[in-house]
Amino acid sequence: MRNIGIRYYKMGLYNEEQFALFVKRGFVTEEEFKELTGQEYQDV
């Protein structure tokens, strides 16, 4: 699930808010979120 979320985010299919749900569910770490989006993770 993690790889799918990252791939779809890079393809532009998910925005930052949608991608943040992967952090909330534990598939992506907060550090990975920041690395990929350039933004701090904010709980949605």
Secondary structure in CASP SS format (residue, H / E / C, confidence):
PFRMAT SS
TARGET T0000
AUTHOR 0000-0000-0000
METHOD secondary structure of the structure
MODEL  1
M C 1.00
R H 1.00
N H 1.00
I H 1.00
G H 1.00
I H 1.00
R H 1.00
Y H 1.00
Y H 1.00
K H 1.00
M H 1.00
G C 1.00
L C 1.00
Y C 1.00
N C 1.00
E H 1.00
E H 1.00
Q H 1.00
F H 1.00
A H 1.00
L H 1.00
F H 1.00
V H 1.00
K H 1.00
R C 1.00
G C 1.00
F C 1.00
V C 1.00
T C 1.00
E H 1.00
E H 1.00
E H 1.00
F H 1.00
K H 1.00
E H 1.00
L H 1.00
T H 1.00
G C 1.00
Q C 1.00
E C 1.00
Y C 1.00
Q C 1.00
D C 1.00
V C 1.00
END
